[in-house]
Amino acid sequence: LGIDATDILGDVVLLDPVQGNSHEAGIKAEYFGGRLNARFALYRIEQDNIAEYVSGVDTESVYRAVQGASTKGFEIELAGELRDGWNLSAGYTYNHTRDAEGDYVYSSVLQTTAPEQVVRVFSTYRLSGAWDRLTVGAGVSWQSEFFGNVLRPDPADSVNFGQPSTITQPGYALVDAMVRYRFNEHLSTTLNVKNLFDKTYYTGLGNFGTGFYGEPRTVQLTTRWDF
């Protein structure tokens, strides 16, 4: 239930619906005879009446309407086969969100609790000669610092219990790796390792006043049969 924070003690007032507009422009290109594809997109989104969490009243949540929230940024992507057996996927995203006063936005949908910069690179290479059945790959995903308001969960703290507290997640990088062996044209086995160095980090920070850790190192072995 969303209500105006200035009307907590009075009648419930529903917030107006979100309104806004968006602008986007982009370009695509091909290189090396179409083996490598590139994409660039530039965008700006303007919205009014974004619901931002303020506090809780008994079992109800109190929100205020944020006016003039704007998101601007761009994306660059590269994907394709640079040479026989060598595939590359890379991307960079810049996303900047602020309200009309230049302040941060703490909404469950549109928010500045997400990183402003994200870089992802992954590459695979199929070996040649006697090892041509083996494919190895590795990738890095990096994101800049971000933060969010998380409700203090300690019931013993009667003064601050349930009140928002800002938590910062510094920028971090995660490394993934894989190895695939193709026995024949039908059968292959792949070993995937995510978060290779078992990095501890927050993700989803600030979503509905909560925060949780990201996935630790995981190892997955799969076998596939193609008809």
Secondary structure per residue as TSV (DSSP state, phi and psi in degrees):
chain	resnum	aa	ss	phi	psi
A	1	L	-	360.0	119.8
A	2	G	-	-101.0	126.8
A	3	I	-	-133.1	159.5
A	4	D	B	-73.6	131.9
A	5	A	G	-64.1	-22.9
A	6	T	G	-80.1	-3.5
A	7	D	G	-122.0	27.4
A	8	I	T	-59.1	-39.2
A	9	L	T	-91.8	-4.2
A	10	G	S	-106.9	-152.2
A	11	D	-	-72.0	152.8
A	12	V	-	-67.6	132.5
A	13	V	-	-121.7	120.2
A	14	L	-	-76.1	141.1
A	15	L	-	-73.3	150.0
A	16	D	-	-67.0	153.9
A	17	P	-	-65.5	153.7
A	18	V	-	-68.1	133.7
A	19	Q	E	-130.9	151.4
A	20	G	E	172.7	-170.9
A	21	N	E	-149.2	161.0
A	22	S	E	-136.5	150.7
A	23	H	E	-133.0	134.3
A	24	E	E	-146.3	140.1
A	25	A	E	-138.8	146.2
A	26	G	E	-154.7	169.2
A	27	I	E	-146.8	144.4
A	28	K	E	-123.1	149.8
A	29	A	E	-147.2	157.7
A	30	E	E	-123.7	144.8
A	31	Y	E	-133.2	161.5
A	32	F	T	53.9	47.4
A	33	G	T	66.1	30.7
A	34	G	T	89.6	1.1
A	35	R	T	-76.6	-23.7
A	36	L	E	-123.1	126.1
A	37	N	E	-111.0	141.4
A	38	A	E	-127.9	145.6
A	39	R	E	-141.5	138.7
A	40	F	E	-133.5	130.9
A	41	A	E	-133.9	138.7
A	42	L	E	-123.7	134.7
A	43	Y	E	-145.6	159.0
A	44	R	E	-147.8	129.9
A	45	I	E	-123.1	128.4
A	46	E	E	-119.9	129.6
A	47	Q	E	-140.8	145.7
A	48	D	E	-117.6	157.5
A	49	N	-	67.5	31.6
A	50	I	E	-69.4	127.9
A	51	A	E	-79.1	116.7
A	52	E	E	-113.0	129.0
A	53	Y	E	-65.4	135.9
A	54	V	E	-112.2	-57.5
A	55	S	E	-167.1	-174.7
A	56	G	E	-119.6	144.9
A	57	V	E	-124.0	107.9
A	58	D	T	54.5	-118.0
A	59	T	T	-96.9	5.8
A	60	E	E	-106.2	155.4
A	61	S	E	-108.2	143.1
A	62	V	E	-108.5	130.0
A	63	Y	E	-126.2	158.2
A	64	R	E	-123.1	155.0
A	65	A	E	-89.9	120.9
A	66	V	E	-90.5	128.1
A	67	Q	-	-103.0	146.7
A	68	G	S	68.6	28.5
A	69	A	E	-71.5	131.9
A	70	S	E	-132.7	141.5
A	71	T	E	-123.7	127.2
A	72	K	E	-134.5	148.3
A	73	G	E	175.8	-170.0
A	74	F	E	-154.3	162.7
A	75	E	E	-134.3	141.3
A	76	I	E	-128.9	131.8
A	77	E	E	-134.8	141.6
A	78	L	E	-130.4	135.0
A	79	A	E	-154.8	137.0
A	80	G	E	154.9	-168.9
A	81	E	E	-107.5	109.1
A	82	L	E	-70.5	-35.5
A	83	R	E	-156.8	173.4
A	84	D	T	-54.9	119.4
A	85	G	T	86.9	-9.3
A	86	W	E	-112.4	111.5
A	87	N	E	-112.8	144.4
A	88	L	E	-136.8	138.4
A	89	S	E	-133.7	124.2
A	90	A	E	-144.6	146.8
A	91	G	E	-156.4	152.5
A	92	Y	E	-136.3	133.4
A	93	T	E	-128.5	133.1
A	94	Y	E	-120.2	125.0
A	95	N	E	-137.5	117.0
A	96	H	E	-122.9	119.6
A	97	T	E	-123.7	129.8
A	98	R	E	-149.0	162.9
A	99	D	-	-90.1	-173.1
A	100	A	T	-64.4	-24.1
A	101	E	T	-92.5	1.9
A	102	G	S	82.5	13.3
A	103	D	-	-94.1	166.0
A	104	Y	-	-71.2	155.5
A	105	V	-	-115.5	127.5
A	106	Y	B	-115.0	69.7
A	107	S	B	-106.9	155.3
A	108	S	S	-72.6	-17.0
A	109	V	S	-109.7	-59.9
A	110	L	S	-102.7	119.0
A	111	Q	B	-155.3	160.4
A	112	T	S	-98.0	13.8
A	113	T	S	-82.1	1.4
A	114	A	S	-97.8	152.6
A	115	P	-	-64.7	146.1
A	116	E	S	-79.1	-26.6
A	117	Q	E	-127.7	135.1
A	118	V	E	-136.3	131.5
A	119	V	E	-124.9	131.7
A	120	R	E	-133.5	129.6
A	121	V	E	-137.3	130.1
A	122	F	E	-143.3	136.4
A	123	S	E	-138.9	142.5
A	124	T	E	-126.0	150.2
A	125	Y	E	-140.0	125.2
A	126	R	E	-92.1	120.8
A	127	L	-	-65.2	163.8
A	128	S	-	-113.3	173.8
A	129	G	G	68.3	-135.9
A	130	A	G	-67.0	-15.6
A	131	W	G	-105.0	19.9
A	132	D	T	-71.0	-6.7
A	133	R	T	-84.4	-8.3
A	134	L	E	-105.0	131.8
A	135	T	E	-123.3	131.2
A	136	V	E	-118.9	154.0
A	137	G	E	-156.4	157.9
A	138	A	E	-156.0	156.3
A	139	G	E	-155.3	159.5
A	140	V	E	-130.8	134.6
A	141	S	E	-121.9	126.8
A	142	W	E	-125.9	142.6
A	143	Q	E	-141.5	149.8
A	144	S	-	-77.3	174.0
A	145	E	-	-57.4	143.1
A	146	F	E	-149.0	167.7
A	147	F	E	-151.7	169.7
A	148	G	E	-161.5	161.7
A	149	N	E	-89.3	119.8
A	150	V	E	-118.3	134.1
A	151	L	E	-69.5	133.3
A	152	R	-	-68.9	122.2
A	153	P	-	-93.7	0.2
A	154	D	-	-83.0	106.6
A	155	P	T	-65.6	-20.0
A	156	A	T	-70.4	-20.8
A	157	D	-	-90.2	85.4
A	158	S	T	-65.1	-23.2
A	159	V	T	-80.1	-44.5
A	160	N	T	-104.6	-2.9
A	161	F	T	-58.6	127.9
A	162	G	T	82.9	-2.0
A	163	Q	-	-90.5	149.4
A	164	P	E	-72.0	142.9
A	165	S	E	-133.6	133.5
A	166	T	E	-82.2	126.3
A	167	I	E	-118.1	135.5
A	168	T	E	-107.5	132.5
A	169	Q	E	-107.7	109.4
A	170	P	-	-60.8	161.0
A	171	G	-	-59.5	146.6
A	172	Y	E	-151.0	161.8
A	173	A	E	-125.6	140.9
A	174	L	E	-116.5	140.7
A	175	V	E	-116.0	130.5
A	176	D	E	-117.0	155.3
A	177	A	E	-146.5	157.1
A	178	M	E	-151.0	154.9
A	179	V	E	-139.8	130.8
A	180	R	E	-128.2	135.8
A	181	Y	E	-122.3	123.9
A	182	R	E	-100.6	112.9
A	183	F	-	-72.6	-40.1
A	184	N	S	-157.4	-169.0
A	185	E	S	-68.3	-13.1
A	186	H	S	-107.6	-39.0
A	187	L	E	-108.5	131.7
A	188	S	E	-147.3	153.9
A	189	T	E	-127.7	135.4
A	190	T	E	-127.6	134.0
A	191	L	E	-110.0	119.1
A	192	N	E	-113.6	133.9
A	193	V	E	-123.5	116.2
A	194	K	E	-101.2	145.4
A	195	N	S	53.1	59.3
A	196	L	T	-51.8	-39.4
A	197	F	T	-96.5	15.2
A	198	D	-	53.7	50.2
A	199	K	-	-69.0	136.1
A	200	T	-	-97.8	127.0
A	201	Y	-	-156.9	159.4
A	202	Y	E	-91.1	145.9
A	203	T	E	-140.5	155.0
A	204	G	E	65.3	24.8
A	205	L	E	-66.9	123.5
A	206	G	E	94.8	-4.2
A	207	N	E	-69.2	112.0
A	208	F	T	54.9	37.5
A	209	G	T	73.7	18.9
A	210	T	E	-123.8	169.7
A	211	G	E	-151.6	151.7
A	212	F	E	-152.4	158.2
A	213	Y	E	-75.7	152.3
A	214	G	-	-78.1	172.4
A	215	E	-	-66.3	130.2
A	216	P	-	-74.7	-172.6
A	217	R	-	-59.1	131.6
A	218	T	E	-130.4	142.9
A	219	V	E	-122.3	129.5
A	220	Q	E	-133.2	127.9
A	221	L	E	-115.5	122.8
A	222	T	E	-128.4	147.9
A	223	T	E	-121.1	134.7
A	224	R	E	-127.2	139.3
A	225	W	E	-120.2	119.3
A	226	D	-	-100.3	127.3
A	227	F	-	-83.6	360.0
